[in-house]
Amino acid sequence: VTLEELRWKNRVVLYFPEKYENPQFDLKPLEDKLDDRKIIFLSIGEQFSTNSKASFDQNYLKGLQEKFSSEKGKSNWVLIGLDGGVKLNGKGTPDWDFIFKTIDSMPMRQSEIKKGG
């Protein structure tokens, strides 16, 4: 799967952990919020993890890291919108409250809420 294939279907949060860091994310408490906002989370580092059932090529993931990681060697994250554009980025681990609030303020998300989904 590529980001292009996810365009208009999912928002994507890419997380790039610090080198040699292998964080374990418990996304269970966020599952409903992630699903409701159509968010796929990808942690791309020494090990790969995701909340998606899709499979991603290792070389493609490395390419995403080259393209989107703003702080080489330091933990950082990027939010990619439904249109495939970068909407937000930050340092450290993903700030889910900030990400959810930002998404909820976007026109496409407002439209989704009005339609009930």
PAGUFI-623641 format. One record per atom (N, C-alpha, C): x, y, z; residue number from 1; atom name; residue in one letter. Coordinates in Angstrom, 1 decimal. Example, Ala and Ser with C-alpha at 12.3 -4.5 7.8 and 13.67 -1.06 7.14 Angstrom:
! residues 2
x y z i at aa
13.2 -5.7 7.8 1 N A
12.3 -4.5 7.8 1 CA A
13.2 -3.3 7.8 1 C A
12.8 -2.2 7.1 2 N S
13.7 -1.1 7.1 2 CA S
12.9 0.0 7.9 2 C S
//
This chain:
! residues 117
x y z i at aa
0.8 -1.2 0.0 1 N V
0.0 0.0 0.0 1 CA V
0.9 1.2 0.0 1 C V
0.4 2.3 -0.7 2 N T
1.1 3.6 -0.7 2 CA T
0.2 4.7 -0.2 2 C T
0.8 5.8 0.2 3 N L
0.0 6.9 0.6 3 CA L
-1.0 7.4 -0.5 3 C L
-0.6 7.2 -1.7 4 N E
-1.4 7.6 -2.8 4 CA E
-2.7 6.7 -2.8 4 C E
-2.6 5.5 -2.5 5 N E
-3.7 4.6 -2.4 5 CA E
-4.6 4.9 -1.3 5 C E
-4.1 5.5 -0.2 6 N L
-4.9 5.9 0.9 6 CA L
-5.6 7.2 0.8 6 C L
-5.1 8.0 -0.2 7 N R
-5.7 9.4 -0.4 7 CA R
-7.2 9.3 -0.6 7 C R
-7.9 10.2 0.0 8 N W
-9.3 10.4 0.0 8 CA W
-10.0 9.3 0.8 8 C W
-9.3 8.3 1.4 9 N K
-9.9 7.3 2.2 9 CA K
-9.5 7.4 3.7 9 C K
-8.2 7.8 3.9 10 N N
-7.7 7.8 5.2 10 CA N
-6.8 9.0 5.4 10 C N
-6.8 9.5 6.7 11 N R
-5.7 10.4 7.1 11 CA R
-4.6 9.5 7.7 11 C R
-3.4 10.0 7.6 12 N V
-2.3 9.2 8.1 12 CA V
-1.4 10.0 9.1 12 C V
-1.1 9.3 10.2 13 N V
-0.1 9.9 11.1 13 CA V
1.2 9.0 11.0 13 C V
2.3 9.7 10.5 14 N L
3.5 9.0 10.4 14 CA L
4.4 9.4 11.6 14 C L
4.9 8.4 12.3 15 N Y
5.7 8.7 13.5 15 CA Y
7.1 8.1 13.2 15 C Y
8.1 8.9 13.4 16 N F
9.5 8.5 13.2 16 CA F
10.2 8.6 14.6 16 C F
10.4 7.4 15.2 17 N P
11.1 7.4 16.5 17 CA P
12.6 7.7 16.4 17 C P
13.1 8.2 17.5 18 N E
14.6 8.4 17.6 18 CA E
15.3 7.1 17.2 18 C E
16.4 7.2 16.6 19 N K
17.2 6.0 16.3 19 CA K
17.4 5.2 17.5 19 C K
17.3 3.9 17.3 20 N Y
17.4 2.8 18.3 20 CA Y
16.3 2.8 19.4 20 C Y
15.4 3.7 19.2 21 N E
14.2 3.8 20.1 21 CA E
13.2 2.9 19.5 21 C E
12.5 2.0 20.3 22 N N
11.5 1.1 19.7 22 CA N
10.2 1.2 20.6 22 C N
9.5 2.4 20.4 23 N P
8.4 2.6 21.3 23 CA P
7.2 1.6 21.0 23 C P
6.5 1.2 22.1 24 N Q
5.4 0.4 21.9 24 CA Q
4.1 1.3 22.2 24 C Q
3.2 1.3 21.2 25 N F
2.0 2.1 21.4 25 CA F
0.8 1.3 21.7 25 C F
0.1 1.7 22.7 26 N D
-1.1 1.0 23.0 26 CA D
-2.2 1.9 22.5 26 C D
-2.7 1.6 21.3 27 N L
-3.6 2.5 20.6 27 CA L
-5.1 2.0 20.9 27 C L
-5.2 1.0 21.7 28 N K
-6.5 0.5 22.1 28 CA K
-7.4 1.6 22.7 28 C K
-6.9 2.4 23.6 29 N P
-7.8 3.5 24.2 29 CA P
-8.2 4.5 23.1 29 C P
-7.4 4.6 22.0 30 N L
-7.7 5.6 21.0 30 CA L
-8.4 5.1 19.8 30 C L
-8.7 3.8 19.8 31 N E
-9.2 3.0 18.7 31 CA E
-10.5 3.7 18.1 31 C E
-11.4 4.0 18.9 32 N D
-12.7 4.6 18.4 32 CA D
-12.4 6.0 17.8 32 C D
-11.5 6.8 18.4 33 N K
-11.2 8.1 17.9 33 CA K
-10.5 8.0 16.6 33 C K
-9.5 7.1 16.5 34 N L
-8.8 6.9 15.2 34 CA L
-9.7 6.4 14.1 34 C L
-10.6 5.4 14.4 35 N D
-11.5 4.9 13.4 35 CA D
-12.5 6.0 13.0 35 C D
-13.0 6.7 13.9 36 N D
-14.0 7.8 13.6 36 CA D
-13.4 8.8 12.6 36 C D
-12.1 9.1 12.8 37 N R
-11.4 10.1 12.0 37 CA R
-10.7 9.5 10.8 37 C R
-10.9 8.2 10.6 38 N K
-10.2 7.5 9.5 38 CA K
-8.7 7.6 9.5 38 C K
-8.1 7.4 10.7 39 N I
-6.6 7.6 10.8 39 CA I
-5.9 6.3 10.8 39 C I
-4.9 6.2 10.0 40 N I
-4.0 5.1 10.0 40 CA I
-2.7 5.6 10.6 40 C I
-2.2 4.9 11.6 41 N F
-1.0 5.3 12.3 41 CA F
0.2 4.4 11.8 41 C F
1.3 5.0 11.4 42 N L
2.5 4.2 11.0 42 CA L
3.6 4.7 11.9 42 C L
4.2 3.8 12.7 43 N S
5.5 4.1 13.4 43 CA S
6.6 3.4 12.6 43 C S
7.4 4.3 12.0 44 N I
8.5 3.9 11.1 44 CA I
9.8 4.1 11.7 44 C I
10.5 3.0 12.2 45 N G
11.8 3.1 12.9 45 CA G
12.5 1.8 12.7 45 C G
13.3 1.5 13.7 46 N E
14.0 0.2 13.7 46 CA E
13.0 -0.9 13.5 46 C E
11.8 -0.8 14.1 47 N Q
10.7 -1.7 13.9 47 CA Q
9.5 -0.9 13.4 47 C Q
8.7 -1.6 12.7 48 N F
7.5 -1.0 12.1 48 CA F
6.2 -1.4 12.8 48 C F
5.3 -0.5 13.1 49 N S
4.1 -0.9 13.7 49 CA S
3.0 0.0 13.1 49 C S
1.7 -0.5 13.1 50 N T
0.6 0.2 12.5 50 CA T
-0.7 -0.3 13.1 50 C T
-1.7 0.5 13.0 51 N N
-3.1 0.0 13.4 51 CA N
-3.9 -0.4 12.2 51 C N
-3.2 -0.5 11.0 52 N S
-3.8 -0.9 9.8 52 CA S
-3.5 -2.3 9.4 52 C S
-4.5 -2.9 8.7 53 N K
-4.2 -4.3 8.2 53 CA K
-3.5 -4.3 6.9 53 C K
-3.3 -3.2 6.3 54 N A
-2.6 -3.0 5.0 54 CA A
-1.1 -3.4 5.3 54 C A
-0.5 -3.9 4.2 55 N S
1.0 -4.1 4.3 55 CA S
1.7 -3.1 3.5 55 C S
2.9 -2.8 4.0 56 N F
3.7 -1.7 3.4 56 CA F
5.1 -2.3 3.1 56 C F
5.7 -2.0 2.0 57 N D
7.0 -2.4 1.6 57 CA D
8.1 -1.7 2.4 57 C D
9.1 -2.4 2.9 58 N Q
10.1 -1.8 3.7 58 CA Q
10.8 -0.6 3.0 58 C Q
11.1 -0.8 1.7 59 N N
11.8 0.3 1.0 59 CA N
10.9 1.5 0.9 59 C N
9.6 1.3 0.7 60 N Y
8.7 2.4 0.6 60 CA Y
8.6 3.1 2.0 60 C Y
8.6 2.4 3.1 61 N L
8.7 3.0 4.4 61 CA L
9.9 3.9 4.6 61 C L
11.0 3.4 4.1 62 N K
12.3 4.1 4.2 62 CA K
12.2 5.4 3.4 62 C K
11.5 5.3 2.3 63 N G
11.3 6.5 1.4 63 CA G
10.5 7.5 2.1 63 C G
9.4 7.1 2.9 64 N L
8.6 8.0 3.6 64 CA L
9.4 8.7 4.7 64 C L
10.3 7.9 5.3 65 N Q
11.1 8.5 6.4 65 CA Q
12.0 9.6 5.8 65 C Q
12.6 9.3 4.6 66 N E
13.4 10.3 3.9 66 CA E
12.7 11.6 3.6 66 C E
11.4 11.4 3.1 67 N K
10.6 12.5 2.6 67 CA K
10.0 13.3 3.7 67 C K
9.5 12.7 4.8 68 N F
8.7 13.4 5.7 68 CA F
9.3 13.6 7.1 68 C F
10.4 12.9 7.4 69 N S
10.9 13.1 8.8 69 CA S
11.7 14.5 8.8 69 C S
11.2 15.4 9.6 70 N S
11.7 16.7 9.7 70 CA S
13.0 16.8 10.5 70 C S
13.2 15.9 11.5 71 N E
14.3 15.9 12.4 71 CA E
15.0 14.6 12.3 71 C E
16.0 14.5 11.4 72 N K
16.7 13.2 11.2 72 CA K
17.3 12.8 12.6 72 C K
17.0 11.6 13.0 73 N G
17.6 11.1 14.2 73 CA G
16.8 11.5 15.5 73 C G
15.9 12.3 15.4 74 N K
15.1 12.7 16.6 74 CA K
13.6 12.3 16.3 74 C K
12.9 12.0 17.4 75 N S
11.5 11.6 17.3 75 CA S
10.7 12.8 16.7 75 C S
9.8 12.5 15.7 76 N N
8.9 13.5 15.2 76 CA N
7.8 12.8 14.4 76 C N
6.7 13.5 14.1 77 N W
5.6 13.0 13.5 77 CA W
5.0 14.0 12.5 77 C W
4.1 13.4 11.6 78 N V
3.5 14.2 10.6 78 CA V
2.1 13.7 10.4 78 C V
1.1 14.6 10.3 79 N L
-0.3 14.3 9.9 79 CA L
-0.5 14.6 8.5 79 C L
-0.9 13.6 7.7 80 N I
-1.2 13.8 6.3 80 CA I
-2.8 13.7 6.2 80 C I
-3.3 14.7 5.5 81 N G
-4.8 14.8 5.4 81 CA G
-5.3 13.9 4.3 81 C G
-6.6 13.8 4.2 82 N L
-7.3 13.0 3.2 82 CA L
-6.8 13.4 1.8 82 C L
-6.5 14.6 1.5 83 N D
-6.0 15.0 0.2 83 CA D
-4.6 14.7 -0.1 83 C D
-3.9 14.1 0.9 84 N G
-2.5 13.7 0.7 84 CA G
-1.5 14.7 1.1 84 C G
-2.0 15.9 1.5 85 N G
-1.0 17.0 1.9 85 CA G
-0.7 16.9 3.4 85 C G
0.5 17.5 3.8 86 N V
0.9 17.6 5.1 86 CA V
0.1 18.7 5.8 86 C V
-0.6 18.3 6.9 87 N K
-1.4 19.2 7.6 87 CA K
-0.8 19.7 8.9 87 C K
0.1 18.9 9.5 88 N L
0.6 19.2 10.8 88 CA L
1.9 18.4 11.0 88 C L
2.8 18.9 11.8 89 N N
3.9 18.1 12.2 89 CA N
4.4 18.5 13.6 89 C N
5.1 17.6 14.2 90 N G
5.5 18.0 15.6 90 CA G
6.7 17.1 16.0 90 C G
7.3 17.6 17.1 91 N K
8.5 16.8 17.6 91 CA K
8.0 15.9 18.7 91 C K
8.8 14.9 19.0 92 N G
8.5 13.9 20.1 92 CA G
7.4 12.9 19.6 92 C G
6.7 12.4 20.5 93 N T
5.6 11.4 20.2 93 CA T
4.4 12.2 19.7 93 C T
3.5 11.5 19.0 94 N P
2.3 12.2 18.5 94 CA P
1.5 12.8 19.7 94 C P
1.0 14.0 19.5 95 N D
0.2 14.7 20.5 95 CA D
-1.3 14.4 20.0 95 C D
-1.9 13.3 20.5 96 N W
-3.2 12.9 19.9 96 CA W
-4.3 14.0 20.1 96 C W
-4.3 14.6 21.3 97 N D
-5.4 15.6 21.5 97 CA D
-5.2 16.7 20.5 97 C D
-4.0 17.2 20.3 98 N F
-3.8 18.3 19.3 98 CA F
-4.2 17.8 17.9 98 C F
-3.8 16.5 17.5 99 N I
-4.1 16.0 16.2 99 CA I
-5.6 15.9 16.0 99 C I
-6.3 15.3 17.0 100 N F
-7.8 15.2 16.9 100 CA F
-8.5 16.6 16.8 100 C F
-8.0 17.5 17.6 101 N K
-8.6 18.9 17.5 101 CA K
-8.4 19.5 16.2 101 C K
-7.2 19.3 15.7 102 N T
-6.9 19.9 14.3 102 CA T
-7.7 19.3 13.3 102 C T
-7.8 17.9 13.3 103 N I
-8.6 17.2 12.3 103 CA I
-10.1 17.7 12.4 103 C I
-10.6 17.8 13.6 104 N D
-12.0 18.1 13.8 104 CA D
-12.3 19.5 13.4 104 C D
-11.3 20.4 13.2 105 N S
-11.6 21.8 12.8 105 CA S
-11.5 21.9 11.3 105 C S
-11.1 20.8 10.6 106 N M
-10.9 20.8 9.1 106 CA M
-12.3 20.8 8.4 106 C M
-12.5 21.5 7.3 107 N P
-13.7 21.5 6.6 107 CA P
-14.2 20.1 6.2 107 C P
-13.4 19.2 5.8 108 N M
-13.8 17.9 5.4 108 CA M
-14.3 17.1 6.6 108 C M
-13.7 17.3 7.7 109 N R
-14.1 16.6 8.9 109 CA R
-15.4 17.1 9.4 109 C R
-15.6 18.5 9.3 110 N Q
-16.9 19.1 9.7 110 CA Q
-18.0 18.5 8.8 110 C Q
-17.7 18.3 7.6 111 N S
-18.7 17.7 6.7 111 CA S
-19.0 16.3 7.1 111 C S
-18.0 15.5 7.4 112 N E
-18.2 14.1 7.9 112 CA E
-19.1 14.1 9.2 112 C E
-18.8 15.0 10.1 113 N I
-19.6 15.1 11.3 113 CA I
-21.1 15.4 11.0 113 C I
-21.3 16.3 10.1 114 N K
-22.7 16.7 9.7 114 CA K
-23.4 15.5 9.1 114 C K
-22.6 14.7 8.3 115 N K
-23.2 13.6 7.7 115 CA K
-23.4 12.4 8.6 115 C K
-22.8 12.6 9.8 116 N G
-23.0 11.5 10.8 116 CA G
-21.9 10.4 10.7 116 C G
-20.7 10.7 10.2 117 N G
-19.8 9.6 10.1 117 CA G
-18.4 10.1 9.8 117 C G
//
